[in-house]
Amino acid sequence: MSEVKEGGFIVNVDLRSHENNVAHRTLDIDRERLIVRRGQPFSITVQSPDSELLTEQLKLMLHMGRSNQVEIKVENELEVKGKWWFSQMKAQNELLLTVHSPADAIIGPCRMTVLVMSDEDTVKKTGEISFYLLFNPWCKDDVVFLPDEILLQEYIMNENGIIYTGSWNNIGSRPWNFGQFEDNMIDICFQVLDNSNDALGNSKLDLERRFDPVYISRIISKMVNANGDRGVLIGRWSPPYYDGVSPSRWTGSVPILRQWSRSGIRGIKYGQCWVFAGVACTVLRCLGIPTRVITNFSSAHDVDGNLSVDYVENFNNNDKQDSIW
């Protein structure tokens, strides 16, 4: 509940976090803060002992980042498409506002202000209300939509899984705790995005592109590996590991991400491919992009960029084989 007193009037704003988070399947992320998914409405309550106040015109102002601002107005559902809007219903000294976001909205932390427009064209407003907006794989209009509930439970909601390792003729496995709903994981996930070279180089353009899950996925793919940026993990493919943690000793993403955040955004030692994949899966599931870890046992990924595995024999009869990943 947010209470603001300005100019002799009081406005209370109830974000109805528990109710909204249940409806948006985000209660496991946070039970106190409002976390909603795009393309799906959520409701807030505006209360005031001044009944006349609630008969005046309301507007909502949405702020994302430093400069992105959207004015949200009362609209008729038949006239809106691809934009923010809200409807309202009055009951005694409160208004129930149902806020609708477009299915291609920019994801991330949001700040919202309730504006009360008086007859004298003066503006009375509440303080800023904070919430998170995520991708919505349950919304058919969102490009990340996945119609299979069984797959959604696995690729979004499941915090534990198996990562396969070894070789094609000797497949092993290791358990992995993705932990995407652990405390403060959502904050760290957006911290990863905010420290990419793209965000640091042009924060306005980066924010404008955060509606796109392909863009987000590529940023996370780069950021899980600390290679010329503020990425999460430093890769090492052979000992010694004495100044860090051997890749084979990691069993989940949460300690890695928390250590990275607490260390002042310095790469954590050490990771290899399955560790990178596990951390990426955690971040993407938390943001609402359906994700699973796939192990590829035969890949020419770092030789000449083609899709074949080559065996090359030179004049000295020394065979060279493409890397197996």
Order of alpha helices (4+ residues) and beta strands (2+ residues): beta-beta-alpha-beta-beta-beta-beta-beta-beta-beta-beta-beta-alpha-beta-beta-alpha-alpha-alpha-alpha-beta-alpha-beta-alpha-beta-beta
